[in-house]
């Protein structure tokens, strides 16, 4: 099973031309754009979340656009992590500080899968699509039943008039 969130070491940090508040961070071959105010340094251990992770709004509320409600997937409100291009740099993932794992009792070492303790799951389009299809099918079924009941009531009202 794919590890959606793991503890990783920062390999490199590069400035982004024309960007005052963000920089590009290398993690195991991936580039992630992160805010400078997080004060990450080369060699720091961080939580690296892969693209296609579905991350709960309680962990990363900043992923939900301002003024919008978070999406729901498998009963969890949050957002799907996608590849983004920021200031011309492709960002593939999200970094979270180790303090996100304050509630985890095990030793936090590089490579540790922390998906489960953070409630991070892999977003799968088919599951989401299946749920939507079930909802649509249910609505269609309800509408058909309502029309059928309305037709019966209409016929009964005509019979009682005779």
GISULRA-V259067 format. One record per backbone hydrogen bond with DSSP energy under -0.5 kcal/mol. CO is the residue of the C=O (numbers start at 1). NH is the residue of the N-H. E is the energy in kcal/mol with one decimal. If there is no record, write none. Layout:
<<CO,NH,E> <CO,NH,E>>
//
This chain:
<<2,4,-0.7> <4,50,-2.6> <5,114,-2.9> <5,115,-0.7> <6,8,-0.6> <6,48,-3.3> <7,111,-3.7> <8,46,-2.7> <10,43,-2.4> <12,26,-2.9> <14,24,-2.8> <15,17,-0.5> <16,19,-2.1> <18,20,-0.5> <21,36,-2.9> <22,16,-0.6> <23,34,-2.4> <24,14,-3.1> <25,32,-2.8> <26,11,-2.7> <26,12,-1.1> <27,30,-2.4> <30,27,-2.7> <31,92,-3.2> <32,25,-2.9> <32,34,-0.5> <34,23,-2.2> <35,38,-1.4> <36,39,-2.4> <41,44,-2.3> <44,10,-2.4> <46,8,-2.7> <46,48,-0.7> <47,49,-0.6> <47,96,-2.4> <48,6,-2.1> <49,94,-1.8> <50,53,-1.2> <52,123,-3.5> <53,55,-0.7> <53,81,-2.9> <54,121,-1.4> <55,79,-2.2> <56,59,-1.3> <56,60,-2.0> <60,63,-1.8> <61,64,-1.3> <65,68,-2.0> <71,78,-2.7> <73,76,-1.8> <76,73,-2.5> <76,78,-0.5> <77,57,-2.8> <78,71,-1.6> <79,55,-2.8> <80,82,-0.6> <81,52,-3.5> <84,86,-0.6> <84,91,-3.7> <86,89,-2.1> <89,86,-2.8> <90,92,-0.5> <91,84,-2.1> <94,49,-3.1> <96,47,-3.0> <97,100,-2.1> <98,101,-2.5> <99,102,-1.5> <101,104,-2.3> <107,109,-1.1> <109,112,-2.0> <112,7,-1.9> <112,114,-0.6> <114,118,-1.4> <115,119,-0.8> <115,120,-2.5> <116,119,-1.1> <121,54,-3.3> <124,128,-1.9> <125,129,-3.0> <126,130,-3.1> <127,131,-2.3> <128,132,-2.1> <129,133,-2.7> <130,134,-2.5> <131,135,-2.1> <132,136,-2.4> <133,137,-2.8> <134,138,-2.4> <135,139,-2.3> <136,140,-2.7> <137,141,-2.4> <138,142,-2.4> <139,143,-2.6> <140,144,-2.4> <141,145,-2.2> <142,146,-2.5> <143,147,-2.6> <144,148,-2.3> <145,149,-2.5> <146,150,-2.7> <147,151,-2.4> <148,152,-2.2> <149,153,-2.7> <150,154,-2.4> <151,155,-2.4> <152,156,-2.5> <153,157,-2.3> <154,158,-1.6> <155,159,-2.1> <156,160,-2.3> <157,161,-0.8> <158,162,-0.7> <159,162,-1.0>>
//
